[in-house]
Amino acid sequence: MKDTTSRQLVITRVREQGRDIRSFDMRPEADAAGARAVEFLPGQVAALRAGGADERSFYFAFASAPEDEELEFLVKRAGGDGGQSLYDLRAGDTVTLTGVVGHGFPLDAHKGKDLVMIAMGTGVAPLRSALRHALSRPDDFGQIVVLYGARTPDDFCYRDETETWKAAGVELRQVISKPDGYEWAGSTGYVQSLLDHVLPDLNEPIALVCGSPEMITHTRDRLQEMGLTPESILTNY
């Protein structure tokens, strides 16, 4: 699914998230027909341009669910994704949505299944989109497990939402790979190491995986070793 419709978005709120990571809430400007909606699937990616028409667009996964009133994105300072120009913007500024790309997560094709969502770093953005979509349909899915890895505790995003996720029945497990210098009583290592503790308890789960290419490869291999079929392992792009 690819949408090449260009739309203007107004930034309505900017929040500090993990270290050197900000979340941006945006609202589409109404077009001549009064339409505001931007259609996308959980896990899809937006091409955003912060400058004029001669500027390059950069890609950020939707962190909001399709049914949310506003669009949300995670942007890392001076990242390799070229997000510095967007990172420096403030509420009231505008950006251009130049397209929506990627196949996303076809969750509606997996109703009734348990979901295990595995994210590293800002890969939590597309999984948050899928999580919010699934939580808005509590009768459509079974157990939801979120496995979220980061370098340090300061790199976790959406720390203000985790209690809400747990209250909705989500099993959240977090792991850090660089524990030195931090007070951390949780798991250490890489996020795929958490699979051994949760996967055996799930019934024919569907895995949603987001992170670096290396992390995705290692996680996919581990999931298949544990019995998941390739069709049960979803990536968003």
Secondary structure as the mmCIF struct_conf table of DSSP 4:
data_model
#
loop_
_struct_conf.conf_type_id
_struct_conf.id
_struct_conf.beg_label_comp_id
_struct_conf.beg_label_asym_id
_struct_conf.beg_label_seq_id
_struct_conf.end_label_comp_id
_struct_conf.end_label_asym_id
_struct_conf.end_label_seq_id
STRN STRN1 ASP A 3 ASP A 3
STRN STRN2 ARG A 7 GLU A 16
BEND BEND1 GLY A 18 GLY A 18
TURN_TY1_P TURN_TY1_P1 ARG A 19 ASP A 20
STRN STRN3 ILE A 21 PRO A 28
HELX_LH_PP_P HELX_LH_PP_P1 GLU A 29 ALA A 30
TURN_TY1_P TURN_TY1_P2 ALA A 32 ALA A 33
TURN_TY1_P TURN_TY1_P3 PRO A 42 GLY A 43
STRN STRN4 VAL A 45 ARG A 49
BEND BEND2 GLY A 51 GLY A 51
TURN_TY1_P TURN_TY1_P4 ALA A 53 ASP A 54
BEND BEND3 GLU A 55 GLU A 55
HELX_LH_PP_P HELX_LH_PP_P2 ARG A 56 SER A 57
STRN STRN5 PHE A 58 ALA A 61
STRN STRN6 PHE A 62 PHE A 62
BEND BEND4 SER A 64 SER A 64
TURN_TY1_P TURN_TY1_P5 PRO A 66 GLU A 67
BEND BEND5 ASP A 68 GLU A 70
STRN STRN7 LEU A 71 LYS A 76
TURN_TY1_P TURN_TY1_P6 ARG A 77 ALA A 78
TURN_TY1_P TURN_TY1_P7 GLY A 80 ASP A 81
TURN_TY1_P TURN_TY1_P8 GLY A 83 GLY A 83
HELX_RH_AL_P HELX_RH_AL_P1 GLN A 84 TYR A 87
TURN_TY1_P TURN_TY1_P9 ASP A 88 ASP A 88
TURN_TY1_P TURN_TY1_P10 ALA A 91 GLY A 92
STRN STRN8 THR A 94 VAL A 101
BEND BEND6 GLY A 102 GLY A 102
HELX_RH_3T_P HELX_RH_3T_P1 LEU A 107 HIS A 110
TURN_TY1_P TURN_TY1_P11 LYS A 111 GLY A 112
BEND BEND7 LYS A 113 LYS A 113
STRN STRN9 LEU A 115 MET A 120
HELX_RH_3T_P HELX_RH_3T_P2 GLY A 121 GLY A 123
HELX_RH_AL_P HELX_RH_AL_P2 VAL A 124 LEU A 135
TURN_TY1_P TURN_TY1_P12 SER A 136 SER A 136
TURN_TY1_P TURN_TY1_P13 PRO A 138 ASP A 140
STRN STRN10 ILE A 144 ALA A 150
BEND BEND8 ARG A 151 THR A 152
HELX_RH_3T_P HELX_RH_3T_P3 PRO A 153 ASP A 155
TURN_TY1_P TURN_TY1_P14 ARG A 159 GLU A 161
HELX_RH_AL_P HELX_RH_AL_P3 THR A 162 ALA A 167
TURN_TY1_P TURN_TY1_P15 ALA A 168 GLY A 169
STRN STRN11 GLU A 171 ILE A 176
BEND BEND9 SER A 177 SER A 177
TURN_TY1_P TURN_TY1_P16 ASP A 180 GLY A 181
BEND BEND10 TYR A 182 TYR A 182
BEND BEND11 GLY A 186 GLY A 186
STRN STRN12 SER A 187 THR A 188
BEND BEND12 GLY A 189 GLY A 189
HELX_RH_3T_P HELX_RH_3T_P4 VAL A 191 LEU A 194
HELX_RH_AL_P HELX_RH_AL_P4 LEU A 195 VAL A 198
HELX_RH_3T_P HELX_RH_3T_P5 LEU A 199 ASP A 201
BEND BEND13 LEU A 202 GLU A 204
STRN STRN13 ILE A 206 CYS A 210
BEND BEND14 GLY A 211 GLY A 211
HELX_RH_AL_P HELX_RH_AL_P5 PRO A 213 GLU A 225
TURN_TY1_P TURN_TY1_P17 MET A 226 GLY A 227
HELX_RH_3T_P HELX_RH_3T_P6 PRO A 230 SER A 232
STRN STRN14 ILE A 233 THR A 235
#
